[in-house]
Amino acid sequence: MTLSRTFTTAGRVLAQIRHDPRTIGLLVVVPSLLIGLVAWIFTDTDVFSGIGPAMIALFPFIVMFLVTSIATLRERRSGTLERLLSMPLGKGDFILGYALAFGLLAVVQTAVAVSFAVWVCGLEISGSIWLLFAVAVADALLGTALGLLASAFARTEFQVVQFMPVLVFPQILLGGIFIPRDQLPAVLEAISEWLPLSYAIDALQAVAADSESTAWVVGKLLVIGAWIVGSIVVGSITLRRRTP
């Protein structure tokens, strides 16, 4: 695994996406539109101020998971991955290149989503806006990493969608969006402690309310970072050259 091959892969992915306006719109525009829709629904209430941080975690996470997993799977199904791996390109170079490319897109996506939520939708942030941005970027990167992991096991785009009830929906239900996690049944609360999206939602809500210290938020970021690294490593190990 070399940095030059990783950067070359990332550049190739970004060049492909640059010529795909629909994917760019899905990545950059759709999360902000969904956040705006939620804010509009609760425009005459104070509900959005409570769930707004969770929406910043939720929509970019889902979008990055879907786009990353499907894009990576298509490389394998089209035979591109097999041709690339026949050259001096390792699985680690391929996965890291994709992670880097979509990581850069995640930063852009997060910047747009956070800016839209705060300055257009009026989400009040009592803590540091930069710390909020850092957590939101980590959350989007988490979606990217889990998407790469799912693509290593899926054979078709439909199977990628089938992974959502396994990898995504439980995290949404148990992440504290609908009910605080400490009010969940004991077994479900224990399960939620092992789900990375829970940490992103907790951290975003804490920053928005300025209810926890910076060290506490950084601790949550470290857990999310461990999930990101672990997902990328497992994805690179289990990645198949082509779909049978």
PyMOL commands that set and color helices and strands:
alter all, ss='L'
color gray80, all
select helices_A, chain A and resi 3-18+21-41+47-77+80-85+91-120+129-153+157-162+164-167+169-174+181-183+186-192+196-209+214-238
alter helices_A, ss='H'
color red, helices_A
deselect
rebuild
show_as cartoon
